[in-house]
């Protein structure tokens, strides 16, 4: 669909777009674009025709086209750029909509942090075990960097860095499995866990426990010891949850989330 950054309107027989009829026209336009993307007629990086061109192709008004594009952008399927080389570009599917749905479920009480803990205790030990099976020397520097950045967060008192160092060990372990679904699940679980944890300042004893837990997990990974990786991850997740619950109780906080 794109040649040198310029949109191209295909020949009538080859276009994925059709004139539309119906009450909710923007939804029909949105569906055509998604169908073309999901069936391979359009690809990541392609620039869609302009709203004027799409209006002609679909037989809809430009406001209808713009509404459809805004919806797709909100769902993480499009990036709209401005300027001479701007336009609507198809992007890799984002986990943002899933995280927003997850946040909404937390906000209305459809699930709570106990549910997240249970999910982590079921999922993360098995993920750590799989990562240990797949460990090789190429991961050594990255795992060591996870420890270094966490220690830096503790030393500098950067609350967010304490809980979400970059690289984040839990994210790296998920990446080591090579499974994109596991990575997505870990991103969702850690996003909510970090936002909750960042509301509490860890004391020296808690920092030591977190740091020691990470080091134990990393040591097990480096030994390809999947059983130890599984057990140490389970112990670490439960320990950190307990630490934060205890500190929240001492501070009188309710564990409310805040944006880091």
C-alpha positions, 0 to 999 in steps of 0.5 A, spaced: 500 500 500 505 504 500 511 507 495 516 511 498 511 513 504 506 515 499 499 512 499 497 508 493 490 507 491 489 500 488 486 498 482 478 497 483 479 489 483 485 489 487 483 494 493 481 491 500 476 497 500 468 496 498 463 501 498 459 501 505 452 501 507 449 501 514 447 505 520 454 505 524 459 506 518 465 508 521 465 501 524 464 498 517 470 502 515 474 500 521 472 492 520 475 493 512 481 496 515 482 490 520 480 485 515 485 487 510 491 487 515 489 481 518 488 477 512 495 480 509 493 485 504 496 490 508 502 490 512 505 493 518 508 499 516 504 501 510 501 507 510 493 508 509 490 512 503 488 519 506 481 520 509 479 523 502 481 517 498 478 512 503 472 516 503 471 515 496 473 508 496 468 506 501 463 511 499 463 514 506 464 521 509 471 524 511 468 525 518 466 517 518 473 515 516 476 519 521 472 516 526 474 509 524 481 511 524 481 514 531 478 508 533 483 504 530 489 508 533 486 507 540 486 500 539 493 500 537 493 498 530 495 505 527 499 511 528 497 517 526 503 522 524 503 529 522 507 533 517 509 532 510 510 525 511 504 524 515 498 519 515 495 513 518 500 507 518 499 500 520 503 498 527 505 492 530 499 490 535 500 493 542 498 490 548 496 497 551 488 495 550 489 489 554 492 493 559 487 498 559 482 493 560 485 489 565 486 496 569 478 497 568 477 490 571 481 492 577 478 499 578 471 496 578 473 491 583 472 485 578 479 482 580 484 484 585 491 484 587 490 477 590 488 475 584 494 478 580 498 474 586 495 467 584 496 468 577 503 470 578 504 464 583 501 459 577 505 462 571 512 465 573 515 459 577 513 455 570 516 461 566 522 461 570 523 454 569 522 454 562 527 460 561 532 456 565 532 450 560 533 455 555 539 459 558 545 460 554 551 464 555 548 470 551 543 472 556 549 472 562 550 480 561 543 482 560 541 478 567 547 481 570 545 488 568 538 487 571 541 486 578 546 492 577 540 497 575 536 494 581 542 496 586 542 502 583 535 504 584 536 502 591 542 506 592 539 512 589 532 512 592 529 512 585 522 509 587 520 507 580 527 504 579 527 500 585 520 496 582 521 497 575 529 497 573 530 497 565 532 491 564 526 488 568 528 481 570 521 478 570 520 481 563 527 478 561 525 471 563 519 471 559 523 473 553 528 468 554 522 463 553 521 466 546 514 465 547 510 472 545 504 470 549 508 469 555 511 476 554 504 479 553 502 476 559 508 478 563 507 485 561 500 485 563 502 482 570 508 486 572 505 493 569 499 492 575 504 489 580 509 495 579 504 500 579 502 498 586 508 496 589 511 503 587 506 506 592 510 503 598 518 505 599 522 499 601 526 499 607 533 496 607 531 490 610 526 489 604 531 492 599 536 486 601 530 481 601 528 483 594 535 483 591 537 477 594 531 474 591 533 476 584 540 474 585 538 467 587 533 466 581 539 469 576 544 464 579 539 458 578 538 460 571 545 460 570 546 453 572 540 451 567 537 448 574 530 449 572 527 446 579 531 451 583 529 457 578 522 454 579 522 454 587 526 461 587 521 464 583 515 462 587 519 464 593 521 471 591 514 473 588 510 471 595 516 474 599 515 481 595 508 481 595 508 479 603 513 485 604 509 490 601 502 488 604 506 489 611 509 495 609 502 498 607 499 496 613 505 499 617 504 506 613 496 505 613 496 505 606 491 501 602 495 499 596 492 504 592 495 505 585 499 511 582 502 512 575 509 511 576 
